[in-house]
Amino acid sequence: MKKAVALLVCILLLCSSAALADPPIRTEGIVIPVIEELKPFTVPENEATAFARRMKAGWNLGNTFDAHDDEGWFKGSGAAMETAWGNPVTVPEVMDLLKEAGFNTLRLPVSWHNHVDENDTIDPAWMARVREVADAALSRGLFVIVNVHHDNHENQSAWFYPDEAHFDRSAAYLKAVWRQMAEAFADCDEHLILESLNEPRLVGTKYEWSWDPASAECKEAADCINRFNQLFVDTIRSTGGNNASRFLMVPGYAASPWFEVNAAFQLPKDPAENRLMVEAHAYTPYPFALQPDSHDSVFTLDDTAKKAEISNFLNQLYRRFVSRGIPVIMDEFGAVNRGGNLQDRVNFAAWYVASASSRGITCCWWDNGIFSGNGELFGILDRNTLQWRYPDIALAIERNSLVNR
């Protein structure tokens, strides 16, 4: 009997092991740099900076729950929107892959506006599905960031828009969505992080990606975003329980580091001490990392100019926020595939993450699940096959995420 039980236990263990995804395996000939020579910056020790360090490195579940349809082309409904932009239904094995690759954080971008009624009440099925995926990550010990993603629309009367003419309607919509998010995740511990907005900006204008501190429209937009962020903090904290002390993330205009270091961006007041983090995004150097139709496919560790581009904006974020004990989470970064430049993307990921880490900044790779075509090829994890398509990038991120920190 004892032998039979022992045999059964062994079979179960083998089955369990087989169900887990294999950790990333290096591509032959690809070198994974570990940038150890950077001098660590002084980071004040408090609960927030310690929390950011525990987040280590992250990965975005992109083009999934942030998918939306504003033209009526998608024939599905409700939770089916998860697959509208071409990615498969998210399975728990994705979280196993992330955990085994050394990622500690999942960012879960969510667009809500296709799932609310005339009273801004979120479809329960959509909320339940978002919570289900978040729970799969939380149960594996991952930190999870849930946000409001593509609800900033050039149709200015819809959802939210950061100008005075639409402020009241925007505030009502956002307050309703944030309250429901807070209530849906109220029982989650500190591993669940709420993020107010994704890249809030004047969509459809000449200032969409070019904020001008001298422009009246831009000053107004920055002020509106500050007020939205304050409303976000007030709304989440008012729901009490775990939300009274939950870590919260807020962006400045377009989540741009260059705009966030401007005095026009002000952090909201928070009754919970050391519980705010700044969200920033930077696909830099732009011609290499993101610019459409660019032919810049090279990033070497000898290129001082490109490395300096990264160091310069990280220095600005460090000086304004991290040096004062306010964590910065670079929760979108990456570099597109430009026709077989894997070593260059690995070099980029290693330098970027090590440079951020030395300044106390945590990074999350933007993965939209796209591997072919003429679009933004940021995919590194194939969610259809549950295999790392570019394991070397994941390894470069993991191995440099706490270097010099």
Secondary structure, 3 states (H helix, E strand, C coil): CHHHHHHHHHHHHHHHHHHCCCCCCCCCCCCCCCCCCCCCCCCCCCHHHHHHHHHCEEEECCCCCCCCCCCCCCCCCHHHHHHCCCCCCCCCHHHHHHHHCCCCEEEECCCCHHHECCCCCECHHHHHHHHHHHHHHHCCCCEEEECCCCCECCCCCCCECCCHHHHHHHHHHHHHHHHHHHHHCCCCCCCEEEECCCCCCCCCCCCCCCCCCCCHHHHHHHHHHHHHHHHHHHHHHHCCHHHHCCCEEECCHHHCHHHHCCCCCCCCCCCCCCCEEEEEECCCCHHHHCCCCCCCCCCCCCCHHHHHHHHHHHHHHHHHCHHHCCCEEEEEECCCCCCCCHHHHHHHHHHHHHHHHHCCCEEEECCCCCCCCCCCCCCCEECCCCEECCHHHHHHHHHHCCCCC
